[in-house]
Amino acid sequence: MGFRCGIVGLPNVGKSTLFNALTETQAAQAANYPFCTIEPNVGQVAVPDERLEKIAAIAGSAKVIPTQLAFVDIAGLVKGASKGEGLGNQFLGNIREVDAIVHVLRCFEDDDIQHVANKVDPIADAEVVETELMLSDLESLEKRVPAAQKRATGGDKEAKITASVLGQALELLREGKPARLTEPKDEEEARMFQQAQLLTAKPVLYVCNVSEEDAAKGNALSDQVFAKAAAEGAQAVVVSAAIEAELVAMDPAERQEYLADLGLEETGLARVIRAGYQLLDLRTFFTAGPKETRAWTFPAGAKAPQAAGEIHSDFEKGFIRAETIAYDDYVALGGEARAREAGKLRQEGKEYVVQDGDVLLFKFNV
């Protein structure tokens, strides 16, 4: 499953610095002026998962391959983007292509780094971006909903479904609320709603970019963001982009020592990924053998054939069964052979709902 997160925010809030740190590259030009990022940079990030190494050690794998997430560094937005101001049209188009929005908010004071509004107010910053996204969706739906309603009166069943679910989204937007609060009444409405690709329907993760001294516990500004996220069903994490940038140049042992000195147990990357997984309701399964142990991402609730399709479409088309071992059993019993002997290796069919941590071997025929 493609997991593509767009990093957005006002100019000079730390978007590109965070992107560089997350992807351990300098692909994005981090500079102290607006619009330093013009084309969206894309970075693939390995998902840290301690279970992967444990499985690989037991399986005696020659290679260990983590699953990956894609982060897209999108140009800074300014007020009026929905009308094409600044790089507005490009910004909105780039957001439409991502699965989730990682909204970086400045929660630190620094006289050396200018703020586009000359004040540090993360809630106001968030509202600037949200307003532009809502205005764009509002303009779109005010054309699409009446057209669907007109077709629905002529007996078009699909138009009736569209008019119902997008009409609900339109009312929310008119009330100043994001479209993601829409509640489709059935699978057909959910499908139509998803196909509409509304900008404010995308799940949001707020990243509070704080100074180094506030990285462990946050501050009053990040507390405001967490309250906002809780009120709207979003997620929020505290990250110091400055710290993440320093960690890039360190070896693993140095990183852990440095994090411990700061009162941190893990990197900001790990927090962002975990929050992202929760936001998109994602899970991980594993495949293991002498050649490689590999992690795969799948949506929660996926059945075995759908999970098999994450490896290759042929696996899904020709699915026969899945040999399944729960992660805890695999580790406790020391691998596939002993799990089989203990009766912990199960033969699961097409209706099996894959669980997080399952170690799977798919049987298929095409």
VOBA-1610 file (N, C-alpha, C; in pm, whole numbers, padded with zeros to 5 digits, always signed):
BEGIN
Met+00085-00120+00000Met+00000+00000+00000Met+00088+00124+00000Gly+00064+00215-00091Gly+00140+00337-00093Gly+00101+00425+00024Phe+00197+00473+00098Phe+00169+00562+00210Phe+00248+00688+00184Arg+00180+00792+00137Arg+00245+00913+00088Arg+00197+01031+00172Cys+00287+01087+00252Cys+00253+01198+00340Cys+00309+01328+00285Gly+00224+01428+00271Gly+00269+01558+00225Gly+00300+01648+00342Ile+00422+01699+00349Ile+00463+01789+00455Ile+00428+01931+00413Val+00337+01994+00487Val+00290+02128+00450Val+00306+02224+00567Gly+00284+02350+00538Gly+00291+02453+00642Gly+00323+02586+00579Leu+00321+02691+00659Leu+00359+02822+00610Leu+00510+02825+00586Pro+00558+02924+00511Pro+00703+02935+00491Pro+00777+02952+00625Asn+00896+02894+00632Asn+00987+02913+00745Asn+00936+02857+00878Val+00865+02745+00872Val+00823+02679+00997Val+00909+02556+01025Gly+00997+02520+00929Gly+01085+02405+00949Gly+01050+02285+00864Lys+00965+02304+00761Lys+00923+02191+00678Lys+01041+02120+00612Ser+01123+02196+00542Ser+01232+02136+00467Ser+01340+02081+00559Thr+01363+02147+00673Thr+01459+02096+00770Thr+01411+01961+00822Leu+01282+01951+00851Leu+01227+01825+00899Leu+01235+01718+00790Phe+01202+01757+00667Phe+01208+01662+00555Phe+01350+01607+00539Asn+01447+01697+00541Asn+01586+01655+00527Asn+01626+01557+00637Ala+01582+01586+00759Ala+01616+01500+00871Ala+01547+01365+00861Leu+01419+01367+00826Leu+01344+01242+00816Leu+01401+01150+00709Thr+01435+01205+00598Thr+01483+01123+00487Thr+01635+01110+00484Glu+01701+01177+00580Glu+01846+01173+00590Glu+01913+01212+00458Thr+01854+01314+00395Thr+01912+01368+00272Thr+01916+01519+00283Gln+01979+01580+00188Gln+01973+01725+00178Gln+01906+01761+00044Ala+01808+01678+00006Ala+01742+01697-00123Ala+01664+01826-00130Ala+01610+01868-00014Ala+01534+01993-00012Ala+01624+02106+00034Gln+01617+02218-00033Gln+01700+02332+00004Gln+01635+02402+00123Ala+01698+02389+00240Ala+01644+02454+00359Ala+01703+02593+00368Ala+01623+02695+00344Ala+01674+02832+00343Ala+01576+02924+00415Asn+01627+03033+00462Asn+01547+03124+00543Asn+01478+03229+00457Tyr+01399+03182+00360Tyr+01314+03273+00284Tyr+01200+03194+00223Pro+01084+03257+00196Pro+00968+03183+00145Pro+00995+03120+00009Phe+00925+03009-00015Phe+00925+02940-00145Phe+01061+02882-00184Cys+01146+02847-00084Cys+01274+02787-00119Cys+01253+02646-00174Thr+01136+02588-00145Thr+01102+02458-00202Thr+00997+02482-00310Ile+01034+02464-00436Ile+00942+02495-00546Ile+00882+02367-00605Glu+00966+02267-00631Glu+00915+02138-00677Glu+00909+02044-00557Pro+00804+01964-00546Pro+00793+01876-00429Pro+00902+01770-00431Asn+00981+01767-00324Asn+01083+01664-00309Asn+01018+01543-00243Val+01056+01426-00289Val+01000+01303-00234Val+01112+01220-00175Gly+01093+01175-00051Gly+01193+01092+00015Gly+01130+00964+00067Gln+01197+00852+00044Gln+01152+00725+00098Gln+01219+00701+00233Val+01140+00669+00333Val+01189+00653+00469Val+01162+00511+00517Ala+01266+00443+00564Ala+01248+00309+00621Ala+01175+00319+00753Val+01079+00231+00775Val+01001+00230+00899Val+01075+00146+01004Pro+01118+00208+01113Pro+01187+00131+01217Pro+01091+00036+01287Asp+01130-00090+01301Asp+01045-00190+01366Asp+01135-00297+01427Glu+01146-00298+01558Glu+01239-00391+01625Glu+01200-00537+01602Arg+01076-00563+01568Arg+01033-00700+01541Arg+01104-00759+01420Leu+01137-00672+01323Leu+01198-00716+01198Leu+01332-00784+01224Glu+01416-00724+01305Glu+01548-00780+01333Glu+01537-00912+01411Lys+01440-00920+01500Lys+01423-01043+01579Lys+01382-01160+01490Ile+01289-01132+01398Ile+01246-01237+01304Ile+01361-01278+01215Ala+01436-01181+01165Ala+01548-01209+01075Ala+01654-01295+01143Ala+01681-01267+01271Ala+01781-01344+01345Ala+01740-01490+01358Ile+01612-01512+01384Ile+01561-01649+01399Ile+01561-01721+01264Ala+01523-01649+01158Ala+01515-01710+01025Ala+01651-01724+00959Gly+01754-01659+01015Gly+01886-01663+00954Gly+01890-01595+00819Ser+01819-01484+00808Ser+01806-01415+00679Ser+01933-01342+00638Ala+01965-01349+00509Ala+02081-01279+00456Ala+02054-01129+00446Lys+01928-01091+00424Lys+01893-00950+00412Lys+01772-00917+00499Val+01768-00793+00544Val+01654-00743+00621Val+01601-00620+00547Ile+01473-00623+00509Ile+01416-00514+00430Ile+01293-00456+00502Pro+01307-00336+00555Pro+01191-00273+00621Pro+01091-00222+00519Thr+00970-00200+00563Thr+00873-00133+00477Thr+00908+00016+00475Gln+00855+00089+00378Gln+00891+00229+00364Gln+00770+00320+00354Leu+00792+00444+00392Leu+00692+00549+00377Leu+00750+00655+00285Ala+00664+00723+00212Ala+00709+00832+00126Ala+00667+00965+00188Phe+00763+01055+00202Phe+00735+01190+00249Phe+00759+01288+00134Val+00664+01378+00116Val+00672+01476+00008Val+00682+01615+00070Asp+00790+01685+00039Asp+00809+01821+00090Asp+00743+01917-00008Ile+00633+01979+00034Ile+00551+02061-00055Ile+00577+02210-00029Ala+00575+02288-00135Ala+00605+02431-00127Ala+00521+02501-00020Gly+00581+02601+00046Gly+00511+02676+00150Gly+00388+02747+00098Leu+00286+02750+00179Leu+00158+02810+00139Leu+00142+02947+00201Val+00074+03036+00129Val+00041+03167+00183Val-00108+03192+00168Lys-00158+03292+00238Lys-00299+03328+00228Lys-00332+03363+00083Gly-00444+03309+00034Gly-00484+03333-00103Gly-00447+03221-00197Ala-00393+03112-00144Ala-00350+02999-00228Ala-00466+02943-00310Ser-00585+02940-00249Ser-00701+02884-00319Ser-00738+02966-00443Lys-00689+03090-00448Lys-00713+03176-00564Lys-00587+03187-00652Gly-00488+03102-00621Gly-00368+03101-00703Gly-00257+03192-00655Glu-00272+03251-00535Glu-00167+03339-00484Glu-00042+03258-00452Gly+00075+03325-00465Gly+00201+03256-00437Gly+00215+03137-00531Leu+00238+03021-00471Leu+00245+02897-00549Leu+00120+02813-00522Gly+00007+02883-00501Gly-00115+02818-00456Gly-00165+02703-00539Asn-00177+02721-00670Asn-00232+02614-00754Asn-00145+02489-00748Gln-00014+02509-00751Gln+00079+02397-00744Gln+00069+02328-00608Phe+00061+02410-00502Phe+00049+02358-00367Phe-00073+02268-00352Leu-00188+02318-00398Leu-00312+02243-00385Leu-00309+02115-00467Gly-00249+02122-00585Gly-00238+02003-00670Gly-00150+01897-00606Asn-00042+01939-00542Asn+00047+01844-00475Asn-00021+01777-00356Ile-00099+01853-00282Ile-00171+01796-00167Ile-00273+01692-00214Arg-00335+01718-00327Arg-00437+01625-00377Arg-00378+01485-00402Glu-00248+01477-00424Glu-00185+01351-00460Glu-00134+01271-00340Val-00146+01324-00219Val-00095+01252-00102Val-00209+01187-00024Asp-00173+01089+00061Asp-00272+01016+00140Asp-00304+01085+00272Ala-00205+01155+00326Ala-00224+01223+00454Ala-00142+01351+00454Ile-00183+01444+00538Ile-00116+01573+00548Ile-00039+01580+00679Val+00091+01602+00669Val+00174+01627+00787Val+00193+01778+00794His+00123+01839+00887His+00117+01985+00895His+00216+02034+01000Val+00327+02091+00954Val+00431+02139+01045Val+00395+02279+01094Leu+00397+02295+01225Leu+00363+02423+01287Leu+00479+02472+01372Arg+00512+02596+01359Arg+00622+02654+01436Arg+00579+02678+01579Cys+00646+02612+01671Cys+00617+02628+01814Cys+00744+02668+01888Phe+00825+02750+01827Phe+00949+02798+01889Phe+00970+02944+01855Glu+01039+03015+01945Glu+01075+03155+01923Glu+01220+03161+01877Asp+01248+03239+01775Asp+01385+03258+01726Asp+01387+03385+01642Asp+01450+03489+01697Asp+01454+03618+01628Asp+01532+03613+01498Asp+01616+03511+01482Asp+01699+03500+01362Asp+01624+03438+01244Ile+01508+03378+01270Ile+01430+03316+01163Ile+01298+03391+01149Gln+01282+03459+01038Gln+01163+03540+01019Gln+01038+03452+01006His+00926+03507+01052His+00797+03441+01034His+00718+03522+00934Val+00649+03454+00844Val+00578+03524+00737Val+00476+03625+00791Ala+00423+03600+00913Ala+00326+03693+00972Ala+00388+03777+01084Asn+00522+03762+01102Asn+00596+03836+01205Asn+00547+03808+01347Lys+00491+03692+01369Lys+00454+03649+01504Lys+00446+03497+01507Val+00471+03438+01623Val+00465+03292+01638Val+00330+03256+01699Asp+00243+03198+01617Asp+00108+03160+01661Asp+00067+03036+01581Pro+00098+02916+01631Pro+00071+02794+01554Pro-00075+02773+01519Ile-00166+02815+01605Ile-00309+02797+01576Ile-00350+02885+01459Ala-00304+03008+01460Ala-00334+03099+01348Ala-00271+03047+01220Asp-00150+02994+01229Asp-00084+02937+01111Asp-00165+02821+01055Ala-00211+02734+01144Ala-00290+02618+01102Ala-00417+02663+01032Glu-00478+02767+01084Glu-00604+02815+01027Glu-00584+02876+00889Val-00468+02935+00863Val-00440+02990+00730Val-00442+02878+00627Val-00369+02770+00657Val-00363+02657+00565Val-00500+02592+00551Glu-00566+02566+00664Glu-00696+02500+00661Glu-00799+02582+00583Thr-00797+02712+00601Thr-00892+02799+00531Thr-00875+02788+00380Glu-00750+02788+00334Glu-00725+02777+00190Glu-00772+02643+00135Leu-00750+02536+00212Leu-00796+02404+00168Leu-00948+02398+00165Met-01012+02456+00267Met-01159+02456+00271Met-01219+02540+00160Leu-01157+02653+00131Leu-01207+02738+00022Leu-01197+02666-00112Ser-01090+02592-00131Ser-01074+02516-00256Ser-01181+02408-00267Asp-01204+02334-00158Asp-01308+02230-00158Asp-01446+02291-00176Leu-01469+02403-00109Leu-01600+02470-00116Leu-01631+02511-00259Glu-01534+02570-00326Glu-01553+02612-00465Glu-01585+02492-00555Ser-01517+02381-00529Ser-01540+02260-00608Ser-01679+02204-00586Leu-01720+02191-00458Leu-01848+02128-00428Leu-01968+02216-00462Glu-01950+02345-00460Glu-02062+02432-00496Glu-02098+02421-00643Lys-02009+02361-00720Lys-02038+02332-00861Lys-02087+02188-00876Arg-02023+02096-00804Arg-02051+01954-00824Arg-02182+01908-00760Val-02213+01959-00642Val-02333+01913-00572Val-02461+01950-00647Pro-02482+02076-00689Pro-02603+02109-00765Pro-02615+02026-00893Ala-02502+02001-00959Ala-02506+01921-01082Ala-02550+01778-01052Ala-02499+01722-00940Ala-02538+01586-00902Ala-02685+01581-00861Gln-02731+01684-00790Gln-02871+01690-00747Gln-02964+01694-00868Lys-02922+01767-00970Lys-03004+01778-01091Lys-03014+01643-01161Arg-02902+01570-01170Arg-02903+01438-01233Arg-02983+01339-01150Ala-02976+01356-01017Ala-03048+01265-00928Ala-03199+01274-00947Thr-03250+01394-00973Thr-03395+01410-00995Thr-03440+01340-01123Gly-03343+01314-01212Gly-03376+01243-01336Gly-03364+01093-01322Gly-03339+01045-01199Gly-03335+00902-01174Gly-03196+00840-01176Asp-03091+00921-01183Asp-02953+00869-01182Asp-02918+00826-01040Lys-02906+00693-01018Lys-02881+00640-00883Lys-02744+00683-00829Glu-02644+00680-00915Glu-02509+00718-00871Glu-02505+00865-00833Ala-02575+00948-00910Ala-02579+01091-00880Ala-02649+01116-00746Lys-02750+01034-00715Lys-02822+01048-00588Lys-02728+01022-00470Ile-02643+00918-00485Ile-02546+00886-00380Ile-02445+01000-00366Thr-02398+01049-00480Thr-02300+01158-00481Thr-02358+01283-00417Ala-02480+01317-00454Ala-02545+01437-00400Ala-02562+01427-00249Ser-02593+01307-00201Ser-02614+01287-00058Ser-02487+01309+00022Val-02381+01236-00015Val-02259+01240+00067Val-02181+01370+00046Leu-02175+01419-00078Leu-02103+01544-00101Leu-02184+01664-00054Gly-02316+01648-00049Gly-02400+01753+00007Gly-02371+01771+00155Gln-02350+01659+00223Gln-02314+01664+00365Gln-02179+01734+00383Ala-02083+01701+00296Ala-01951+01764+00303Ala-01961+01914+00278Leu-02046+01952+00183Leu-02063+02093+00150Leu-02117+02171+00269Glu-02214+02113+00340Glu-02269+02181+00457Glu-02164+02200+00565Leu-02079+02098+00585Leu-01972+02110+00684Leu-01877+02224+00646Leu-01840+02231+00520Leu-01748+02334+00475Leu-01809+02473+00491Arg-01938+02485+00465Arg-02006+02614+00482Arg-02009+02656+00629Glu-01999+02557+00718Glu-01994+02585+00863Glu-01851+02606+00911Gly-01755+02602+00817Gly-01615+02621+00854Gly-01550+02497+00910Lys-01605+02379+00877Lys-01550+02253+00926Lys-01494+02172+00810Pro-01389+02091+00835Pro-01328+02013+00726Pro-01418+01900+00679Ala-01402+01861+00555Ala-01485+01755+00495Ala-01461+01619+00559Arg-01346+01600+00628Arg-01319+01469+00688Arg-01417+01434+00800Leu-01498+01532+00845Leu-01600+01504+00947Leu-01727+01446+00885Thr-01729+01433+00752Thr-01843+01372+00683Thr-01858+01227+00725Glu-01981+01181+00741Glu-02008+01044+00784Glu-02091+00971+00678Pro-02026+00906+00582Pro-02099+00829+00480Pro-02186+00722+00548Lys-02307+00701+00497Lys-02399+00609+00564Lys-02380+00464+00521Asp-02308+00441+00410Asp-02284+00303+00366Asp-02158+00298+00280Glu-02124+00179+00231Glu-02002+00160+00152Glu-02005+00239+00022Glu-02122+00249-00040Glu-02132+00322-00167Glu-02102+00470-00147Glu-02158+00528-00041Glu-02130+00668-00012Glu-01983+00687+00023Ala-01926+00592+00098Ala-01785+00601+00134Ala-01697+00599+00010Arg-01734+00515-00088Arg-01657+00507-00211Arg-01666+00638-00291Met-01787+00692-00300Met-01805+00819-00372Met-01730+00933-00304Phe-01733+00931-00171Phe-01665+01036-00096Phe-01514+01029-00119Gln-01461+00909-00120Gln-01318+00891-00141Gln-01278+00935-00282Gln-01362+00903-00379Gln-01333+00938-00518Gln-01335+01090-00540Ala-01403+01162-00453Ala-01411+01308-00468Ala-01276+01375-00444Gln-01186+01310-00373Gln-01050+01360-00347Gln-01051+01501-00289Leu-01134+01522-00191Leu-01139+01654-00126Leu-01014+01675-00041Leu-00962+01795-00045Leu-00839+01825+00027Leu-00857+01815+00178Thr-00972+01862+00228Thr-00995+01861+00373Thr-01049+01727+00422Ala-01059+01630+00331Ala-01099+01495+00373Ala-00978+01413+00415Lys-00860+01460+00382Lys-00739+01385+00413Lys-00708+01393+00562Pro-00664+01281+00621Pro-00627+01284+00763Pro-00508+01375+00787Val-00503+01436+00905Val-00400+01535+00935Val-00320+01497+01059Leu-00189+01509+01047Leu-00098+01494+01161Leu-00028+01628+01181Tyr-00051+01689+01297Tyr+00018+01814+01328Tyr+00153+01783+01391Val+00258+01840+01334Val+00393+01825+01390Val+00433+01958+01452Cys+00446+01957+01584Cys+00485+02079+01656Cys+00637+02088+01657Asn+00691+02179+01579Asn+00836+02196+01571Asn+00881+02287+01685Val+00948+02229+01784Val+00987+02302+01904Val+01139+02316+01910Ser+01187+02396+02003Ser+01330+02411+02025Ser+01384+02287+02095Glu+01518+02273+02100Glu+01579+02155+02160Glu+01538+02136+02305Glu+01534+02244+02381Glu+01501+02232+02525Glu+01357+02188+02550Asp+01270+02203+02450Asp+01129+02164+02467Asp+01096+02031+02400Ala+01198+01962+02346Ala+01173+01841+02267Ala+01111+01727+02348Ala+01144+01719+02476Ala+01096+01607+02558Ala+00949+01625+02600Lys+00913+01747+02637Lys+00780+01766+02695Lys+00694+01868+02621Gly+00750+01933+02518Gly+00672+02034+02449Gly+00667+02164+02527Asn+00577+02254+02488Asn+00564+02384+02556Asn+00420+02432+02545Ala+00398+02553+02587Ala+00261+02607+02587Ala+00202+02614+02447Leu+00287+02643+02348Leu+00238+02651+02210Leu+00198+02514+02157Ser+00281+02413+02183Ser+00247+02278+02136Ser+00125+02223+02209Asp+00106+02265+02335Asp-00013+02223+02410Asp-00140+02272+02339Gln-00135+02392+02284Gln-00250+02446+02211Gln-00280+02361+02087Val-00174+02317+02020Val-00192+02236+01900Val-00252+02101+01935Phe-00204+02039+02044Phe-00258+01909+02086Phe-00406+01922+02120Ala-00445+02032+02182Ala-00587+02053+02214Ala-00669+02066+02085Lys-00615+02136+01989Lys-00683+02152+01859Lys-00699+02016+01791Ala-00593+01937+01791Ala-00597+01805+01727Ala-00702+01715+01793Ala-00705+01717+01925Ala-00801+01634+01999Ala-00945+01674+01965Ala-00968+01803+01946Ala-01103+01853+01919Ala-01152+01814+01781Glu-01061+01791+01687Glu-01103+01762+01551Glu-01068+01621+01504Gly-01029+01534+01597Gly-01000+01396+01561Gly-00873+01377+01481Ala-00780+01471+01494Ala-00651+01460+01426Ala-00546+01407+01524Gln-00422+01396+01478Gln-00311+01351+01561Gln-00210+01464+01573Ala-00128+01460+01678Ala-00022+01560+01695Ala+00099+01496+01761Val+00216+01542+01723Val+00341+01497+01785Val+00433+01617+01803Val+00524+01606+01899Val+00625+01709+01921Val+00756+01660+01863Val+00819+01745+01782Val+00947+01712+01719Val+01033+01838+01719Ser+01162+01819+01740Ser+01256+01929+01721Ser+01332+01901+01592Ala+01301+01976+01488Ala+01368+01956+01359Ala+01518+01977+01373Ala+01557+02067+01463Ala+01699+02094+01485Ala+01769+01969+01539Ile+01706+01902+01634Ile+01763+01780+01690Ile+01770+01671+01583Glu+01663+01656+01508Glu+01659+01552+01404Glu+01770+01575+01300Ala+01799+01701+01271Ala+01905+01733+01176Ala+02041+01693+01232Glu+02061+01709+01362Glu+02187+01669+01425Glu+02202+01517+01428Leu+02093+01447+01449Leu+02097+01302+01460Leu+02142+01235+01330Val+02116+01301+01218Val+02149+01244+01087Val+02297+01208+01078Ala+02382+01294+01134Ala+02526+01275+01119Ala+02586+01178+01222Met+02504+01125+01313Met+02555+01040+01420Met+02539+00892+01387Asp+02628+00810+01446Asp+02609+00666+01433Asp+02506+00622+01536Pro+02449+00500+01524Pro+02340+00457+01613Pro+02371+00469+01761Ala+02492+00434+01803Ala+02526+00441+01945Ala+02526+00585+01994Glu+02582+00674+01914Glu+02584+00816+01950Glu+02443+00873+01958Arg+02359+00828+01866Arg+02221+00876+01865Arg+02150+00845+01996Gln+02162+00720+02040Gln+02093+00678+02163Gln+02144+00756+02283Glu+02275+00778+02288Glu+02332+00854+02400Glu+02284+00999+02398Tyr+02282+01056+02278Tyr+02237+01194+02264Tyr+02089+01209+02300Leu+02008+01116+02254Leu+01865+01119+02287Leu+01843+01106+02437Ala+01919+01016+02501Ala+01905+00996+02646Ala+01939+01124+02722Asp+02044+01194+02675Asp+02084+01319+02741Asp+01974+01424+02732Leu+01894+01416+02627Leu+01784+01512+02608Leu+01653+01466+02672Gly+01656+01346+02733Gly+01535+01294+02794Gly+01439+01233+02695Leu+01491+01191+02578Leu+01408+01131+02474Leu+01439+00982+02461Glu+01336+00903+02437Glu+01354+00758+02420Glu+01367+00718+02275Glu+01321+00801+02185Glu+01323+00768+02042Glu+01333+00895+01958Thr+01360+00877+01830Thr+01372+00992+01740Thr+01235+01049+01705Gly+01237+01170+01652Gly+01112+01229+01604Gly+01054+01150+01489Leu+01142+01090+01407Leu+01096+01007+01296Leu+01007+00895+01346Ala+01051+00827+01451Ala+00971+00715+01504Ala+00834+00763+01550Arg+00830+00880+01613Arg+00701+00933+01661Arg+00611+00970+01544Val+00670+01030+01442Val+00592+01069+01325Val+00534+00946+01255Ile+00616+00842+01241Ile+00571+00720+01173Ile+00460+00652+01252Arg+00478+00639+01383Arg+00376+00573+01464Arg+00243+00650+01458Ala+00253+00781+01466Ala+00131+00863+01456Ala+00069+00851+01318Gly+00154+00843+01215Gly+00104+00827+01079Gly+00034+00694+01060Tyr+00091+00590+01116Tyr+00027+00458+01107Tyr-00109+00461+01174Gln-00115+00524+01291Gln-00242+00531+01363Gln-00342+00614+01285Leu-00293+00721+01224Leu-00379+00811+01149Leu-00446+00740+01031Leu-00367+00659+00957Leu-00418+00590+00840Leu-00462+00449+00869Asp-00457+00408+00996Asp-00502+00275+01037Asp-00427+00166+00961Leu-00294+00176+00964Leu-00209+00081+00894Leu-00153-00024+00989Arg-00116-00139+00933Arg-00058-00249+01010Arg+00061-00306+00932Thr+00136-00395+00996Thr+00253-00457+00933Thr+00248-00608+00944Phe+00276-00677+00831Phe+00299-00821+00838Phe+00439-00849+00786Phe+00488-00970+00810Phe+00625-01004+00774Phe+00631-01131+00689Thr+00731-01135+00602Thr+00767-01259+00534Thr+00911-01289+00575Ala+00943-01417+00595Ala+01075-01451+00648Ala+01129-01579+00583Gly+01260-01581+00561Gly+01326-01698+00504Gly+01476-01676+00501Pro+01552-01773+00453Pro+01698-01760+00448Pro+01747-01641+00364Lys+01677-01612+00256Lys+01720-01502+00169Lys+01694-01366+00231Glu+01573-01347+00285Glu+01540-01216+00342Glu+01423-01224+00438Thr+01422-01130+00531Thr+01305-01103+00613Thr+01259-00964+00575Arg+01128-00953+00551Arg+01078-00826+00497Arg+00948-00786+00566Ala+00933-00655+00587Ala+00810-00601+00645Ala+00725-00541+00534Trp+00593-00558+00548Trp+00498-00506+00449Trp+00387-00429+00521Thr+00346-00320+00462Thr+00237-00241+00520Thr+00105-00276+00454Phe-00001-00285+00535Phe-00134-00312+00481Phe-00238-00239+00564Pro-00356-00212+00508Pro-00461-00143+00584Pro-00528-00236+00684Ala-00556-00185+00802Ala-00625-00265+00903Ala-00754-00321+00847Gly-00783-00446+00880Gly-00905-00509+00832Gly-00889-00582+00701Ala-00770-00576+00642Ala-00748-00643+00513Ala-00752-00794+00531Lys-00810-00863+00433Lys-00812-01008+00434Lys-00687-01061+00365Ala-00662-01189+00383Ala-00537-01249+00336Ala-00507-01222+00188Pro-00601-01239+00096Pro-00568-01210-00045Pro-00525-01066-00069Gln-00591-00972-00001Gln-00555-00831-00017Gln-00414-00806+00035Ala-00380-00867+00150Ala-00244-00853+00203Ala-00143-00914+00107Ala-00178-01029+00048Ala-00089-01094-00048Ala-00063-01003-00167Gly-00164-00924-00203Gly-00151-00832-00315Gly-00051-00721-00290Glu-00017-00695-00162Glu+00085-00595-00132Glu+00222-00641-00182Ile+00240-00774-00193Ile+00365-00828-00242Ile+00365-00829-00395His+00257-00882-00452His+00245-00884-00599His+00099-00912-00633Ser+00051-00850-00739Ser-00089-00868-00778Ser-00120-01014-00810Asp-00022-01090-00860Asp-00044-01232-00890Asp-00076-01311-00763Phe-00017-01270-00650Phe-00042-01338-00523Phe-00189-01325-00483Glu-00246-01207-00512Glu-00386-01185-00478Glu-00478-01258-00576Lys-00448-01249-00704Lys-00532-01312-00805Lys-00538-01464-00789Gly-00423-01525-00762Gly-00418-01671-00754Gly-00412-01724-00612Phe-00457-01645-00515Phe-00446-01683-00375Phe-00512-01818-00346Ile-00439-01903-00275Ile-00493-02032-00231Ile-00511-02032-00080Arg-00402-02005-00009Arg-00409-01999+00138Arg-00285-01926+00190Ala-00289-01896+00320Ala-00177-01830+00385Ala-00135-01912+00506Glu-00009-01952+00509Glu+00047-02016+00628Glu+00082-01903+00725Thr+00022-01906+00844Thr+00026-01792+00934Thr+00079-01828+01072Ile+00173-01747+01121Ile+00224-01761+01257Ile+00220-01623+01321Ala+00160-01614+01437Ala+00159-01486+01508Ala+00302-01451+01550Tyr+00333-01323+01551Tyr+00469-01278+01584Tyr+00516-01334+01719Asp+00434-01323+01822Asp+00474-01370+01956Asp+00505-01519+01954Asp+00427-01597+01882Asp+00452-01741+01872Asp+00581-01768+01795Tyr+00604-01693+01689Tyr+00724-01714+01606Tyr+00849-01692+01690Val+00849-01586+01770Val+00966-01554+01852Val+00980-01650+01970Ala+00870-01676+02039Ala+00875-01762+02156Ala+00917-01905+02122Leu+00875-01954+02006Leu+00904-02092+01967Leu+01030-02104+01881Gly+01086-01991+01841Gly+01212-01997+01767Gly+01199-02027+01619Gly+01089-01986+01557Gly+01079-01999+01413Gly+00970-02089+01362Glu+00968-02107+01230Glu+00861-02178+01162Glu+00851-02325+01200Ala+00964-02396+01202Ala+00960-02540+01227Ala+00898-02573+01362Arg+00943-02506+01466Arg+00890-02533+01600Arg+00747-02484+01615Ala+00714-02376+01547Ala+00576-02327+01551Ala+00484-02430+01486Arg+00531-02492+01378Arg+00452-02596+01313Arg+00433-02715+01406Glu+00541-02757+01472Glu+00535-02871+01565Glu+00440-02844+01682Ala+00437-02720+01725Ala+00353-02682+01839Ala+00209-02651+01800Gly+00179-02663+01670Gly+00043-02636+01624Gly+00009-02488+01617Lys+00113-02405+01613Lys+00092-02259+01607Lys+00100-02204+01465Leu+00131-02291+01367Leu+00128-02251+01228Leu-00010-02287+01174Arg-00084-02188+01131Arg-00222-02207+01089Arg-00235-02194+00938Gln-00327-02268+00881Gln-00361-02256+00739Gln-00487-02169+00730Glu-00471-02050+00676Glu-00582-01955+00670Glu-00627-01932+00525Gly-00757-01916+00507Gly-00814-01899+00374Gly-00845-01755+00339Lys-00930-01737+00237Lys-00957-01605+00180Lys-01026-01509+00276Glu-01095-01562+00377Glu-01169-01474+00467Glu-01089-01435+00590Tyr-00967-01481+00600Tyr-00886-01450+00719Tyr-00848-01301+00719Val-00872-01236+00831Val-00834-01096+00848Val-00694-01093+00908Val-00600-01043+00831Val-00459-01043+00872Val-00439-00953+00994Gln-00358-01002+01088Gln-00331-00929+01212Gln-00193-00865+01208Asp-00179-00754+01279Asp-00049-00688+01287Asp+00055-00784+01346Gly+00168-00796+01277Gly+00275-00882+01325Gly+00272-01023+01272Asp+00171-01060+01196Asp+00165-01195+01140Asp+00288-01222+01053Val+00343-01342+01067Val+00449-01390+00977Val+00381-01481+00878Leu+00385-01446+00750Leu+00302-01513+00649Leu+00382-01575+00536Leu+00331-01687+00488Leu+00381-01748+00365Leu+00258-01775+00279Phe+00251-01708+00163Phe+00134-01721+00077Phe+00151-01832-00025Lys+00046-01912-00040Lys+00040-02014-00146Lys-00054-01962-00253Phe-00008-01964-00377Phe-00092-01911-00485Phe-00066-01988-00614Asn-00156-01969-00708Asn-00147-02038-00838Asn-00204-01948-00946Val-00125-01916-01047Val-00174-01831-01156Val-00141-01898-01289
//
